[in-house]
């Protein structure tokens, strides 16, 4: 429990604070470069993006100072009220929110526009830290997992209704914290399988993909399992499913059953004998294998529905462009193509500050927000991007170090949650600007223009610094 007695050493991690401020300053300089207009009247324009960002930097540093002055006991006590207030603000966007870029995600408060989804990450980080630090909590307890799921699912559901898929996907960043807290590694294996099946489904037919999954399961089982009897059961399950898919599916489809009905009537009878034998012989690990296999099979069959009916057209096109299935450098792939040109043109040491032609002449859309990293690459080259990424790496590792030296689960969980959020944002944003990941509209922390993002990351970070101060 956090109390006043935990403040015996009130020194903050000033190295982390200096790195944070350095990134903030470098980020502002790149926003200035991204919107710089050499033909404009000389002088500092407070109404420009760089002027507004400087104001937000001052506000953020003022908020950071307040956070460092408050007693840590209040952070623990106010956790759930903060979560509820931020969730209500997020929910209100569906009713009174302003629509920007197709998402009703902004609240207009006079001259200021705020995006509650950015601040909700802070609320969820605190709530998870409070809930998971309770004495009765266990990641192996279904009721505990349900509570964690609800804390994350409620804001994710609202964000998806806005709709803002990029902000919703950010909640995957908490997997970093869950891994540190001991979440079963099988969850991560399953997620890797899901991602792999989703990608392969664009290149392989459903039948070939299912047979490939069967082959992978056999190889994995042969490596991981040392029980010969279980090996025979695994092999029997694979053979039954393969035979059912080859003969049963064709027969049922000829009878004019729908694809999913045929799949259901094929898989269940083929696995039933294996399930009965495994139950009689108490080979319960077989059930986990069958659930994983059946889940992967049905997921591979449902990819078409997910892709065609749940994703917007621009999201579909960006995924197809990323995978090389469709090449459209003038429309859906224009942003990424221009971003890669800008970064590549920077070479080793860059063109110099305010000398980036791709950014200066607005070839890169959203160059001060989602694609701000291309400004770094063009003007500062490989050297500059390496320094920026190294500073982010130091900041994230320092956050993890803060978490590791905590004697209380609440502090550790919160610090790892913040580290995961920073890591996810940096990896996804940089990945999409260099064409390795689809464009999903995730800002680069402390670099992308926007007051909500800057203030939210400042609050996230300085609460971690405050919780860390007072530890030897």
N, C-alpha and C positions, 0 to 999 in steps of 0.2 A: 504494500500500500504506500502511496506517496504522501508524505507528510512534511511538516516544517523541519523535522529533524534531518531530512535528507540534504539540507543545504550547507553542510559542514565545509565544503570547498566550493566557493561560488564562482570559480573561474570557468569561463566558457572556452570552447574550442576555437580560439581565434584564428588558427591556420585555416580551418574550414570556412570561417566567416570571410577571411581575406580572399580565398579562392572563389567564394560565392560572389563577392563584390567585384572581383576581377572579371568574372564571366558576365556580370551585369553591365559593366562598363564597356567591355568588348562588344557585347550584344547591341548596346545603344549606338556605338560607333558604326556597326554594320547596318543598322536601320538608317542612320544618317546617310551612309553611302548608297543604300538601296533606293532612297527617294531623292537623292541629291540632284538638283537641276542647276547646271552651270549658267543657264540663260536667265535664271530668276534674279530678282533684285537682291543685292547683297544684304545680309543681316540675318539674325536668328528669328525664324518664324515659329512662334509658340503654337500656332494653330496647325502646323504640319505634324506629320506622324512622329518625327524625331522630337519635336517640341512637346507633344502630348506624352510621348514615352518618357521623357525626362521628368515631367511632372509626376507620372506614375512611379518612377524610380524614387523620387523624394517622398511620396506618400508611402511607398513600400518600406523604405528605410525608417520612416517615422513609426510605422506599425511594428517593425522589427524591434525598435527600441522599447516600445511599450511591452512587447512580449517578454523581452529580457528583464523587465522590471517587475512583472507580476509574480506572485508566489506560485510555485509549481503545483501546490495542492489544489488550486482552482482549476487547473487544466484537467486534472483527474475528475473533479467534482462536476465540471460543466460538460463533460464528454457527451452524454446522451442529450441534454438540452441543445447543444450545438448541432448534433446530428439531426434532431427533429426540426429545428429552425431552418437549417440549410435544405432539408428535404422539402419543407413546405414552400420555400422560395423556388426550388427546382420544380415542384408541382405547379406552382402558379404560372410558370412559363407556358403551360398548355392552354391557359385561359387568357392571360394578358400579355403574353410574350410577343416580342417583335421578331419577325421572320428575317433571317439573314442567310443568304446562300441556300435557301430551301429548307432551313431548320428554324423552327420557332423556339429559339434557345436563349433569347436575350430579354432582360428586363431594363426598361428605360426609366431612369430616376433623374428627371430634369436633364441636365447636360451630360449626364454620365450613363453609359450602358454597361451592364454587368452580365456575365454569363455564369449563372449559378452552378452549372455542371463542373466548372473549374474548381469552385470552392467545395463542392460535394466530395471531392477526393480527400480533402482534409477531414471532413466529417466522418467519412467511412473509415479512414485510417485511425482516428481516435476511437470510434465505436468498436472496431475490431480489436484494438489494443485493450480496451476496457473489458469487453466481453470475453476475450480469449485469456485474459489474465485472472479471471475468476477461478477460485479454488476447485470448483466442480467441473471445469471445462476440460475436455479431452477431444483431440482430433479423431480418435477412434470411436467416439460416442455419436451415434446417429442424431440424437437430439441436439448435441452441440454443433454438429455440422449443419443441421437445419437452421439453427440460429445464425450462423455465419452466412449461410446462403441467403437468408432473408435480408440481412443487413446490406448485402451487396446487390441482391436482385431487385429490391424496391427502387433504388435510384437508377439502376441500369434499365429497368423497364420504362421509367419515365423518359430517360434520355433517348431510348429507341423510339418512343412515341413522338419525339419532337420533329423529325427523326435526326439523330446525330450519331451514326454508327461509329465514327472515329472516337468520340468521347466515351462511348459504351465499351469499346474494345480495350480502353485504357485499364479497365478493372482486371484484365488479365495480369497486370503488373503485380497484383497481390500474391501471385503464385510464387514469387521470390520469397516473400515472408512466410508463406505456408510451408515451403520447402525447408526453411530454417527451423520452423517450429515442429517439423517431423511428419508432415503429411505423407501418406503412403506413396512411395515412388511409382506405384502402378498408375496413379492418376496422370503422371507426366508421360508414361509410356502410352497410355490411351490417347492423350492429346496429340502426341507425335503421330500415332496411327491415323487419327482423324484428319490431321493436316495433310499427311502423306496420301491418304485415300482421296481427299478433296482435289489435290493437285493431279494425281494420276488419272482421275476420272475424266479429265479433259483430253487425255491421250489414248486411253484404253476403253474398250467396250466393257459393259457391266460384267459379262461372263468371264472375259479375260482377267479383269480386275479381281473378281472373286476367286478365281483359280490361283492368281498370284498371291492373294491373301492366305489361301490354304497352304501354299508352298512355304510362305514365310512362317506361318504357325508351326509347320512341321520342323523346319530348320531350327527355329527358336526353341521348340520343345526338346529337340534332340540335344541341344547345347545345354539348356538349363535344367533338364530333368534327369535324375539318376535312377529313377525307379523303372525297371524294364516293363513291369505290368502296366504302369501308367502310359508308357510309350506306345504300347500296343493299342490302348484305348484311344489315345490321341490319333494314331494312324487310322484306326477303324472309323473314327468320327470324320476324318478328312476324306476317306474313301467313300463313305456313305453320302456325304454332302456332294462330293464331286459327281458321283453317279446320279444322284437325285437332280442335280442341276443340269446335267447333260441330257438325261432321258426324260425326267419328270417335267421339267420346264417346257421342253418342246411339245410334249404331249398335252399339257394343260393349256398352253397357248393356242394349240390347234383347236381346242374345245372352246375357244373364244373367251377364256378367263382374262381378266386384267393382269398386267404384269405383276403387280404387288400381291394380288390374290394367289397367282400361280407360285410366287416366291414363298408366300406363307405356307401354302399347302405342300410345298416341296421340302422346306427346311425342317419344319416341326416333326413330321413322321420320320425323317432320316436321323434326327438326333434323339428321338424318344428311346430307342433300344439302348443307345449309349448311356443316356441319363439313368435308366433303370438299373443297368449293370453297375454303373459307378456308385449309385446309392446303395446297392446290395453289398458292394465290396468296400464301401466307405472311402472312396476315392473322390473326396469332395473338391479337390483342386480342379477336377475335370469340369465342374460347373462354371468355375471362373473362366476357363478356357472357352467353353461353349458360349457363354454370355458375351465375351469379347469378340468372338468370331461372328456370332449372329448380329451383334451390334454393328460391326464393321461392314457386314454384308448389306444390311438394311440401309446403313448410312451411304454406302456407295451407290445404292439404288435411288436414294433420295437426293443426291447431289443436284440432279437436273432441276428438281422442284425448288431447292434452296437457291440455286443460281438464277433461275428464270423468274421465280415468283417473289423472292424475298429481297433480292438485291436490285437497286436502281440501275437504269441503263448505263449511266456513267461509271458506276462501280463494276458492272459486268465488263464494259469495254476496257477499263484500266487493268483488270485481271487478265483478260485475253491478250492485251498488249504486253503486259509483264511476262507472260508465259510464251510469248512469241507466236501465238496462234493467229493474231491479227496485228498488222503493223499500220498505224495511223498517226504519223508524226505531225499531221496538220490539224487534227481535232482532239481526240481523247488522249493521245500520247504526246501532244504538243508541249505541255508543261514539263514533263520529265525529259523529253528530248532537248529542249532549250536549257534545262537545268544541267544536264550532262555536258552540253557544249560549253556552258559557262564555267563549270568546274574544271573540265579538261583544258580549257584555254588558259587557265591560271598557271599551268605548268608547275615547276618546282617551287619557285619563290613568289609567284603571282605578278599581277600587272601593277600593283601599287594602290594605295588608298585613293579612292575616288577616280580610279582609272579603268574600272571595269566597263567595257563597252556593252556586254550583254545586259547588265543590270542598269547601266546609265540610260540606255535607249529602250528600256522596258520590253526587252525580248522575252523575259521570264515573267509569266503571270504570278501574282501573289508573292513577289520576290522579297517583300518585307515581312511576310507572315510565315506561311507554311514552307516556302522555298528560300528562307533567309540564308540557309547554309551554302547555297550556290554563290552568294555574295562573298562569303568567307573564302570559298575555293577559288573564285576568279581573281579577287584582289590580293589574297595572301598565299595562294597556291598550296602545294603539299605541306610546306613548312607551317603555314598558318592553320590549316585544318588539323594537322597533327597536334599542334599546341592546344587548340580548342578542345579536341577530343581527350587529350591528356588531362586538361583541367577538369573536364567532366568526370573522367575516370577517378581522379584524385578525390573529387567531391563525393562521388558515390561510395568509394572505398572508405572514406572518412565517416560517412553516415553508417556504414556497416560496422566500422570500428566502434562508433558510439554505441551501437546496439549491443555489440559483444561485451563491452565493459560494464553493462548495466547489471545491477543486482536484482532488479525488479522486472518481471515479464512485461508489464505495461509499457515501460520505456523501450525495452528491446524490440517488442513487436511494432511499436510505432516507428522507431528508427528504421527498421527493415522495410516497413511499408513505404516510407518516404524514399528510401534508396531504390526500391523496386519501381516506384513511379518515375523517378528521374531516369533510371536505366531504360525503362520502356519507352519513354518519350524520346530520348536521345537516339536509341537504336532504330525506332520506327521512322522518326523524322529524317535522320541521315540516310537510312535505307531507301526511303521513297525518293529522296532528291537525287540519289545516284542510280536509281532504276533497279534496285534489288528487291523492293517491296512495293505493293500497290499504294497509290495515293489515297489516304483516308483522312487527311485534314487534321493531323496532330501537330501542335506547335513545338518548336525547339525551345526548351526551358531557358528563360532569361534572354533569349535572342529574338524570338518572333514578336512582332509588334502586337500589343494588346495589353490593356491594363488588368483585365481579369486574370489572365494567365500569369502575368508578372507578380501581382499581389498574392495570388493563390500559392505559387511556388515559394514566395517569400515567407508566408505564414507557415507552410509545411516545413520549410527548412529551419526557421528560427524557433519553432516550438520544439523541434528535435534538439537544437542547440541548448535551449533552456532546460529541457528534461535531462540532458547530459551534464550540464553544469551542476556541481555539487557532488560529483562522484570522484573518488580518488583515482 
